[in-house]
Amino acid sequence: MRIRSAVVGAALLAMTVSGRVAGQQGAADSALYKLTVGRDSLQVLLTQLDSLAEATTASSSAKQRAKNTAQLIRNRLERGDFQAGDRIRLQVDSEPQLTDTFPVGPSQELVLPVVGIVSLRGVLRAELQVAMSRELGRFLRDPIVRATPLIRVSIIGEVNKPGFYLLPPAAVVSDVVTAAGGPTQNAKVEKMWVERGGRRLVEGQQLQSLMAEGLTLDDANVRPGDKFVVPADKGGNFFNTVRTISIILSIPLTIYALTQVFKK
C-alpha cells in the first residue's frame, strides 16, 4: 500500500511539475509577440525561462523550447520592435512639422524635420512614448509628445476599399474591415481569414469570436504585414453573413477610427 501511495504521489508531482512548466512556457509564448508588453514583463519571463531551461524536473524537449523562446526574447530586448517599413504617428504640440505619420527606415531610424535622425534600435513599442519624448526633448523645450506605433496590414477581397491600412495595436479586430469601407454585398464575412506569409493563422468561427469579443489587434497577435482576406459568397448561408456583419457594426469603434484612418 505504501509503495502504491508513493507511486501515485510521484505521478501527481510529475503532473504538477509538468503543468507548471507548460504554464510558464505558455505565458512566455503568449507574451513574446504581444506588441504592448513592456521590458520589465519580458525580463521576468526571461528569468523564468532560463530557470526552466536548467530545471532537472523538465523534459529535454521542454528545456530546448524554453532556451529557444528565451533567445527570441533576448533578441527582441536587444533589437527592439521596430523594423523598416513600420509607421509611427507623431503629434507634437505647437510643432506642425513633427505632427505626421513617419516611416521607419532600414536602420531602424526615423528621419524627422528639424530634429534629424532618431534611432529606434532597442526600443519596444511599449517604450515608444517615453523614448520619443526623451529624444525630442534634446531639441525642444518641454515638448508634449504623443507617439502611436501603427500596424500596417492589408485587406483584400470583398470589401469596398481593399488596400493597406495603418492601425494602432489597440484597435479591435473588426476595425480592419470597417477601415476598408465595410464588406460588400457579395462578402462571405463568416469565412474570412487572416494569413501571414501565405499561411492561415485564424479563420471562420474562431475569427468571428475574436471580433464578437472585441479583442484588439495586439490581443489577437496581429503583426505588421498580416493580410485579412474576405472571400466572396458562393451561395452560402445568408443569415450567417448578416449576423457576422451585424457583429462588426455593433462593436464600438476606437477613438482613432472616429477621427481618421491612416491609409498608406
Beta strands, then each sheet from edge to edge (+ up, - down):
strand 1: 87-92
strand 2: 100-103
strand 3: 109-112
strand 4: 116-119
strand 5: 145-157
strand 6: 163-167
strand 7: 193-196
strand 8: 199-203
strand 9: 227-230
strand 10: 262-263
sheet 1: 2+ 1- 5+ 6- 10+
sheet 2: 2+ 1- 5+ 9+ 7- 8+
sheet 3: 3+ 4-
end
